[in-house]
């Protein structure tokens, strides 16, 4: 049975082949956590996922193939100094986590999730969007650069295992 109250959130933002990109629903959080556990070494509390979904639903998105979640992106907003040396505080979107199951990679799903999260950050009038990525994750770095992110700095020992991260960011103009 279709839950008509949630129907609005289930509208596909984009389709790539048999994959639908849509906003995350609270019922998606457990599958999102399972994808995170399978694909990334960084894990978060249940409350953290719930709080990000409540804060920025426009940029908490899932990728679904045949009714099964295969990827997600979650973001938050914050105020701070610009990564582009603008004076004063700016509103920044922060990509907290993005992941696609290994068997679904190289299909454009990750790119679509990032592009739709950018659109969500723009809806909230963020001045820029940034993320951290492992320096060893060459494929992700290349993808982010193709979308328009630039490497702004290398953060030493950012990850728990001691690996460095690149801070990558993209600026929005309205």
HELIX and SHEET records of a PDB file:
HELIX    1   1 UNK A    8  UNK A   10  5                                   3    
HELIX    2   2 UNK A   26  UNK A   28  5                                   3    
HELIX    3   3 UNK A   29  UNK A   39  1                                  11    
HELIX    4   4 UNK A   46  UNK A   55  1                                  10    
HELIX    5   5 UNK A   57  UNK A   59  5                                   3    
HELIX    6   6 UNK A  102  UNK A  104  5                                   3    
HELIX    7   7 UNK A  109  UNK A  123  1                                  15    
HELIX    8   8 UNK A  138  UNK A  147  1                                  10    
SHEET    1   A 8 UNK A  14  UNK A  16  0                                        
SHEET    2   A 8 UNK A  19  UNK A  23 -1                                        
SHEET    3   A 8 UNK A  61  UNK A  65 -1                                        
SHEET    4   A 8 UNK A  68  UNK A  81 -1                                        
SHEET    5   A 8 UNK A  89  UNK A 100 -1                                        
SHEET    6   A 8 UNK A 128  UNK A 134  1                                        
SHEET    7   A 8 UNK A 165  UNK A 171 -1                                        
SHEET    8   A 8 UNK A 150  UNK A 155 -1                                        
END                                                                             
